[in-house]
Amino acid sequence: MGDIACGKQHLQLEEFAAGVNAAWMKQWPELGLYDPDAVSGWGEAFAQVMKATVAAGGVVHFNLTGVDVTEALAGNPDLFVGRYTEFELQQIKLNPDWLRITKFYLDGRVLTDAELVALGIVEPLDDARDPE
């Protein structure tokens, strides 16, 4: 399994991950995507997971259900405590390699590029994303 899932844990992240055949955060250490004893915080762990996902040719399945995207993108991109999902969204938006491999979902369906532009996740004609 090379795909990972991100989203609000309390909103059935485990079930979402299973539905898209991806690993969710509690599975990442056992899959060797990061070593909890060798990282200094969630920021470093998430970066390791994303680099491993890119290297494996995986896809990030990001469930935006329950996420206030406008508020998330306006927050401090260096702060993850208390806003893990929002931090992950910002990190993906800021990294073209990570953005390129991410599919965003809302209420169970994949969002279009036009919807992602409207949410402010991608810029119009952003060449960081592969055409669908």
C-alpha positions in Angstrom: 0.0 0.0 0.0 1.6 3.3 -1.1 -1.4 5.6 -0.6 -2.1 7.5 2.5 -5.3 9.2 3.9 -5.5 12.6 5.7 -8.5 14.2 7.3 -10.2 14.8 10.6 -9.7 11.7 12.8 -13.0 12.1 14.7 -14.9 12.1 11.4 -14.2 8.4 10.6 -10.8 8.8 9.1 -10.1 5.1 9.5 -13.2 4.2 7.5 -12.4 6.9 4.8 -8.9 5.4 4.5 -10.2 1.9 4.1 -12.7 3.1 1.4 -9.8 4.5 -0.7 -7.4 1.7 0.1 -5.0 4.0 1.9 -3.2 4.0 5.3 -4.2 6.5 7.9 -2.0 8.1 10.5 -2.2 5.4 13.1 -0.9 2.9 10.5 2.0 5.1 9.3 4.6 4.0 11.9 3.9 0.3 11.5 4.3 0.7 7.8 7.7 2.4 8.3 6.6 5.7 6.9 8.1 7.4 9.9 9.7 6.4 13.2 7.9 8.1 16.2 11.1 7.7 18.3 13.3 9.4 15.7 11.2 12.6 15.0 11.0 15.8 17.0 7.3 16.4 16.3 4.4 16.0 14.0 5.8 18.4 11.4 8.9 16.2 10.9 6.8 13.0 11.0 4.4 14.3 8.3 7.3 15.4 6.1 8.8 12.0 6.3 5.4 10.4 5.5 4.9 12.6 2.5 8.4 12.0 1.1 7.9 8.3 1.5 4.5 8.5 -0.3 6.0 10.5 -3.2 8.9 8.0 -3.4 6.5 5.1 -3.5 4.4 6.6 -6.3 1.5 6.8 -3.9 -1.5 9.1 -3.7 -2.6 11.3 -0.8 -6.4 11.0 -0.3 -7.4 14.1 1.7 -10.9 14.2 3.2 -11.9 17.9 3.6 -15.2 17.0 5.3 -15.3 18.9 8.5 -12.4 21.2 7.6 -12.9 25.0 7.4 -10.6 25.4 4.4 -10.5 29.2 4.5 -9.6 29.2 8.2 -7.1 26.4 7.7 -5.2 28.2 4.9 -5.2 31.4 6.9 -3.5 29.8 9.9 0.2 29.6 10.8 1.7 27.0 8.5 4.4 26.2 11.1 1.9 25.4 13.9 0.5 21.9 14.1 -0.6 21.5 17.7 -4.3 21.5 17.9 -4.7 21.8 14.1 -3.1 18.7 12.6 -5.4 18.4 9.6 -5.2 22.1 8.9 -1.4 21.9 9.1 -1.3 19.0 6.7 -3.5 20.9 4.2 -1.2 23.9 4.4 1.9 21.8 4.0 0.5 20.1 0.9 -0.6 23.4 -0.6 2.9 24.8 -0.1 4.7 21.9 -1.7 4.1 21.4 -5.5 5.3 17.7 -5.4 2.9 16.9 -2.6 0.0 18.8 -4.1 0.5 17.0 -7.4 -0.2 13.6 -5.8 -3.2 14.7 -3.7 -6.8 14.0 -4.4 -9.2 16.1 -2.3 -12.6 14.8 -1.2 -15.6 16.5 0.3 -18.7 14.6 1.5 -17.5 11.4 -0.2 -16.7 12.7 -3.7 -13.5 13.8 -5.4 -13.4 17.6 -5.9 -12.7 19.1 -9.4 -9.9 21.5 -10.1 -12.4 24.3 -10.4 -13.7 23.5 -6.9 -10.2 23.4 -5.5 -9.6 26.8 -7.1 -12.8 28.2 -5.5 -11.6 26.8 -2.1 -8.2 28.5 -2.5 -6.3 25.2 -2.5 -4.9 25.6 -6.0 -4.4 28.7 -8.1 -6.1 29.0 -11.4 -4.1 27.2 -14.1 -1.8 25.9 -11.4 0.6 23.6 -13.2 1.6 22.0 -9.9 -1.4 19.6 -10.4 -1.6 16.9 -13.1 -4.6 17.5 -15.4 -7.5 15.2 -14.6 
